[in-house]
């Protein structure tokens, strides 16, 4: 089983609506949409910031 952590997150109303629309469009949960969005950002950031020397 993957390690998971829970936390409460307050969202602006427009962001919540966007997540609801995306989850409806793709047949996924709002939680899955949040994870997808964060992972996409993580991937972009990793490409922008080179790994330290020796890694």
N, C-alpha and C positions, 0 to 999 in steps of 0.2 A: 504494500500500500504506500502511496506517495505521502510524504509529510505535508500536512496542511496546517494553516493557522487561520484563525477567525478574527475579524475586527469589524467594528461598526463604522460605517462610512456615510457621512452626510453629503448629499449631492444637490446641486442647484436643480430647480425644477426642469429647466430645459435639458440638462444632461440626463436626468431620469427619463424624460420623454424620449430622448434619442435612444437610450438603452432599451426601452420598451419597444420602440419601433424596430430596432435592429434585431432584437430577440424574436419578435413576431415574424419578421421577414425571413430570418434564417432558421426558424424553428428551434431556437436554443433558449437557454435561460439567460436572465440578465446577468447572473454571476459569470456565465461562460463568456458573455460579451465583454464584461469588464476585464477578465483574464486575457482574452484575445487582444484587446486594445493595449493593455499594459505590456504584453509580450511583444507586440509589434513595435512599441516604443523602445523596449529593451533592445531589440534587434537593430533598430536604427541607431541607437546610442552606441552600441558595441561597434558598429561599422564606422562611426564618426570618431571614436576615441580609441587610438591604438593601444594594444596591451603593453604593459610595462616590459622592458627588456628582460629576458630570461624566462618568460612565460610562454 
